[in-house]
Every structure is written in C-alpha cells, then in structure tokens.
Amino acid sequence: MKARFAAVISTVLTVVLTPAPAWAQSAAAPPRLDAPTAGRFAALALACVQQEYPNKISHVLNSPADVKAPHELTPAFYGCYDWHSSVHGHWLLARLVREFPSAPFASNAIAALKANLTPAHIAGEVAYLNGTGRETFERPYGLAWLLQLAAELRESHTPDAAALSSTLTPLEAAVVARLKAWLSKLAYPIREGEHAQTAFAFGLILDYARGTDSELAAMLIAKIREFHLKDRDCPINYEPSGQDFLSPCLAEADLMRRVLPPGEFAAWLTRFLPRLPTTNSAAWLPIGVVSDKTDGKLAHLDGLNLSRAWMLEGIAAGLPAGDLRRRALLAAARTHAASGLAAVTGEHYAGGHWLGSFATYLTTRRGL
C-alpha cells in the first residue's frame, strides 16, 4: 500500500504546484469550490498523510519503551508533520470526497483513508491517547479536529464512509470522554492565537456535538456563555501576533454567533467589537503578511488569513440581515480569502502540510 502511495505522491505533487487560480489572487469573492481546485487541495493531503518525516511529536516518555517512531506511537495519524495536521488532512480528504465523489482524486483519497483508518490503527491511537501522562495531548485543537473528522464520516453517504465512521468510533468516544472531563474543570478561556485557543476549538466541537451528543453540547454552551457573555472591547487592533493562525477576537465572535440568536448576538457584538465599521471597505482589518514562507511559525499567518475569512463570514451570517456591519465584515472576508487561498500552493512543506485543510474549510463553508 505504501508503495502505491509513493507513486500517487509523485503524481499529485505536480497538481499541488500548479499555480493558484486567478480568483485566489484577487479581492473578488471566491466562487464555490470546483473539482480542479479541490483536486489541488486533496493532493496536498495525499502527499503527506503517509509521509512520516519530518515529524514534530508532542510525546511524554514514561520509560525507554516509549522511544518509538511516530508510526508506532500513533499509527493512524503519524503523517503531515504533526498529529493534528494529520487528523485534519484526513478530514480534508473525507470532506472533498463527500463534495466531489466522482472527481479523479476521489479514489486515491478513499484508498488513503482506508489504509490509515483501520481497526488496529485506531486501537493504537486509543491506547496512546489514554497513556499515562497524556491527559493534555492535542487538547483542544487536535481533539476538536478529530471530532470534525468523525462528523464528516458520519454525515457522508459516500461509499466506505459508514465503515470508516464505525472504525473511528472508539477514538471518537475516547476524545469525547477526555473533553467532557476537561470542560468540567476548565475555569478560564484560553485566548491565544495558536493551538491552545478555546474559542476556535469550542466552535468545532459544538458543531460536532449538536445532533450527536446533547450532553457535550449542553456543557459547551454553558461554558461558552460563562466565559464570554460579558466580554467587551476586544483589542483587535493588537492582532495579529507574529505567529498567529487564529484570531482571538474573531474566533470568539464566530463562536458566540453559534449560541446567540441574531438580535442578541448583534447587541453582544456591539459591546465586544464596538468600532466595527459599517462601510463596504476592508481597510479596517489588514491581512496578515508572511515574511518567510519556509518558516513554519511565520507561515502561520497565511492560515490566519484563511481562518479570519471564514470567521468574518460566520460573524456576518450571525447578524440580522439589515445590520450594516455585515458589509465591512464581508469586505474583509474577501480580501483575507484572496490572500490566504493564493498561499495554498504546496511549494513549502511549512505551509503545504496544513493550509489545504483551512482552504477546504473556508471554500466548502463547513462552519456555516
């Protein structure tokens, strides 16, 4: 199977390095994702979900026996440089197969999912997650993406989705249990612009939990209201920090529109971001600029532009139709989407191993 995917990778890299389409280099709103562009994004994941090295592991060693290669530690999600990127690389494949089941890339995507998401591999993932001293492993970012993968497979009616969903269930259950235990004792939100941020992860988890786990959904909604209902004057002018890929202010607002009705959300947003303009201009929120795309941390800012774009769209969608702030929100979403999507080329592995997932989340409107 690995030999087969080595051949696939040599083919898909040609697709990955094809220049981004013209719409991704302009301020125009991106059209609905088309099959060729989806193929470019799928190629990024296909090129890395079985690429073990380079690999950045977050690993607690309990004894010399824990000194193992990544594929021995986490046998399903050992590729794409780190565990969470591997997880959302698998999500990307499942999402795009669902959107384009007859596209040329679909058969390779399904084969990759079936090769990595086996009962034995998932059992290994559960054993690793539940290992001594790993209570904080990939919490909350990677765990949230795992639940998004579970949701994608459960909701899909494409061939093999039901079997893959069933296979993933033991790890899904372990992640849900881990998150419930954490939520019950979490006293404060985490407001940074990287993996530990709670607002973004809570949004992914809540989207999963609604219709799947009412207890988890109720716990999340209570915690979200406790943490954020009284927040005001978010200092968005301080953003971004130098290696953000998530906006603390916009992620919180995109989270709150999930739990408040439009009128209440509009009033909350007035207190939270009181200087949001009402003009049809994006000037109020400049895009993040990457000075070195080979630097993995600095390249985060390309992801920030993508995540800002979908968060801005989400915030606008949560407001009443006549709210004039929607114009500024959507104008900024357009400029951020254009910049972020133009960066999804695969030229440098620092961004190539993960930006396709963010581009797919944006262009398939998964959070809306």
N, C-alpha and C positions, 0 to 999 in steps of 0.2 A: 504493500500500500504506500509506504514512504517513497519507494522508487517512482511509483506513478505520480505522486505529488511533486517530486523533483522535476519531472517533465512538465507538469502543469505550471509550476512556478516559472520555468524558463519561458513559457508562452505568455503567461499573464503579465509578466513584468513589462513586456512590450506594450500591453494595453495600459498599464499603470502610468508609464512615462509619456503616453500621448498627451499633448497639451490640453489644458482645461478648455471647455467650450467657451465661445465668445461671451455668453451671458454671465459666466463666472468672473469675467474681467471688467464688468460694467456695474453701474449703480442700479440697473434695472432689476426688478423683482425676478427671482429665478422661476422658470416655469416648473410645472410638475415634472418630477424626475422621469427621465426617459431611459429606455433599456441600454443604450450605449454608455450613458453616464453611470448608470447602475453597474454596468459591467466593469467600469474603471474602479468603482468603489469596491466591488466584490473582489477584484484582482488584488487589491491591497491586502485584504484579509486572507485570501487564498495563499498569498506569498508568505504569510507569517504564522498562521495558526499551527504549523508544524515546523517552524524554524525555532530551534531551541536556543541558539546563541546568536548574538549577545543576550544575556539574561540578567535581569536585576530582580533578585528574590528578596522577599521580606520573611526571614526564616528564623525561628527560635530553635536553637540546638539544645536538646536535653541530654544528649550523650554522643559519643563518637559515632554511634549507629545512625545518627541523623545527618551525617555528612553524605549527601547523595546528590545526584544530578537532578536538574529540575523535572525531567520527565518521570523520575522515580518518586519525587515528592508530591507533585500534583499532575497525575498522568493524563488528565483531560486538558488542562489549561496551562501548559508549560511553554507555549509559543508566544510570539508577539512581544518579546522583551520583558513583560511582567504579567502577573496573573490577571489583573483587572483588564488590561488591554486584550489579553487572550479571550476573556469572557465576552467583552463587547465586540470583539472580532467575530466570535461565533454568533452573537446576536445579529450583527450586520448581515451575515450570510442567511440566517433564518428569516430576517426581515425582507431581504431582497428577493429570496426565493418566493416568499409569500406574495410580494408585489409583482414579480415577473417570473411566474412558474415555467414559462416556455422559453425564456431567454437562453442564449447559448451558454452562459455561465452557470445556469441552474444545476445541471448535472454534476459539475465539479463541486459546487457548493454543498449539495446534498451528500456527495461522497465524503467530503471533508467532515461534515457534521457527524455522519455515521461512523467514520473512522475514529473520531476523538471521543464522542459521547457514547461509550459502551458501558454496560453494567459494571464491568471490572474497573474501568477508569473512574466512573462516578463513585464506586465504593472506595477507591483510593482517595478521592477528593474528600469524601465524608470523614474518612479516618484522619486525614491530615487536618482538616478544619477542627475536629474535636480533640486534637492532640494537646497534651499538657502545655500550658503557657501560651496558647494561640487564641486566647479569648478576643484579642483586638485585631486578629488577622483580617485585612481588607475591609475594615469597618470604618465608615459605612459605604464608601464608594463602590468597591468591588462587589460587595454583597448586594447592593442595590441593582447593579447591572446583571447579576446572576438572576435576580427575580424578574428583570425585564426579559432576559432570555427565556425563562420559564413561561412568562406570559405570552411571548411571541409564539412559542411552540404550541402552547395550549390553544391559542386563538386561531392558529393556522389550520387550513383544511387541505394543505398540500400533501402529496404522498410522503410518507415516513414521519410526518410531524407528530402524529399521535404516539408512535412508538418512541420517538426521541423524547417527547414530553414525559412519557412514563419512565423512561430510563433516568431522566434528570430528577425525578420526584424525590428520591432520598436526600440529595444535596439541597434541593429546594426546601424541604422540610427542616433540615438542619440549619439552614440560613434563617428561615423564619423564626425558629426557636431562639437562635442567637440574637436576632434583632429584638424580639419581644423582651428577652432578659435585659438587654441593654437599655431599651426605651424606659423600662420600669424604674431605672435608677439614674437616667441621664438628667442632670439638674439644670444644665445651661446649653444653649445652642453653640455650635462651632461656626464662626463667621469668617473663616479664611477663604482664599480663592483657589485652593487646591483640593486634594482628595478627601481631607477630613471634614470638609464643609457639610453641615447637616441639611441646609435648605434644599440643595440640589438632590441629594440622596433621598430626602423625605418625599420629594416630588415623584421620583421614580418608584419608590416603594409604595406610595399611596396609589399611584396609577395601577400598580400590580394588585394591591390588596382589595380595591373596590371590585366586588363581584367574585373575589377569590377567598378572602379571609376577613370576615367582618370584624373579628376581634382585633386583628392587626390594624385595620383601617380606623377603628374607633380609638385605639391607643395613639395612633399617629395624629389624628385630628385634634384630640385633646392636647397632645404635646405641642402641636403647631400653634394652637390658639394660646396656650400658656406662654410659649416663648415669644410670640410675635404680635399678638393683637394690639399691644400698647406701644409698639415700636414707632418711632417718629424721626424725621430729619436724618435719613440715612446719608452718610457723606460720600455720595457717588463721585464727587469731584476729586476724591482721594484715589479713585481707581483709574487704571489698574496698578496693582503691584507688579514687580518686574517679571514674575514667573506665573502669574495667574492664568488659569484656563477656565475659571468660573468667576462670575461677578457676584460678590456677596450681596449687594443691594438688589440687583435684578433677579437673582435666584430666589431671594426671599419674596419679592413681589410676585414672581411667577408661581411660587408655592402658595401664597395667600389667595390668589385667584382660583385655586383649586378647592378652597374651603369656604369662601365667602360668596354670597350672591352678588350680582353686578352692582347694585346700588350701594351695598355695604362695602364692597371692595373699592369702589370709586372714592368713597369717603376715607377709607383707610389709606389709599394711595395718596390722597391729598396731604395727609399728615406725614406719610412716610417719605415721599419724594415731592415736597411742596413746590419745587422750582421746575417741574416738568413743563416744557413749553407747549403751546397749542398751535404753533406754526408748522407748515409742511416742510420741515428742514431737519437734517440730521446733524447739524453743526453742534448741537448741544452735547453730543456723545462721540468724540473722535474714536476711530478704530485703533486697536492695539497694533503696534509696529514691531516686527521681529527683525532684530539687527543681525542675527546669525542663525540661519535655519538648520545648521548642523549641531547646534547646542540644544540638547533635549529640553532643558528648563526654559530657555529663551523662546524656543519654538512653541511653548505652551500658549503664547499669545495668539497664534493662528487658531488654536482651539477656542480661545476666549472669544474671538470674533464670531465663530460658528455658534457657540453656546449663547452668546449675547443675542444673536439674531433670532434664535428660537424663543428665548425668554422674552424678548421685546414683542414678538408676535403673540406669545401667550398672554402677556400683560394686556395688550390691546384687545385680545379676544375676551378677556375677563371683564372689560368695561362696558357700560351701556353703549349702544350703537351710536348715539349722538354725542358722546364725550369727545371734545375737540383734541384732547391729548393723544388720541389714537393716531392722529396724523404725524406727530413728531415721533411717536413710538415706531410706527411702521416705516417712516423715512429712515430712521436709524437702523432698523432691521434690514432694510435693503442694502445700505452701504456695508454693514457688517457681513451680511451673507455674501456679497460680491467679493469682498476681500478674503473671507475665510475659505470660500469654495475655490478661489483661484490658487490657494496654497495647497490644495489636496492633489499632489502630483506623484508622490512616492519617490521623489528624487533623493530625499534623505530619509534614512530609517528613523531618525529622531522624531519626525512627524508621520512618516508613512505607516508606522505600526499602529497608529490610533486615530488619525484625523479622519479616515474614511468612515469610522463609526459615527463621529459627530456630524459629518456631512450627511450621512444617511438619516440620522435622527432629525436633522433640520429639513431635508428635502422631501422626506416622506411624512412630515408633520406628525410624528409619532406622539408628541406630547400634547397635541391639541384635540 
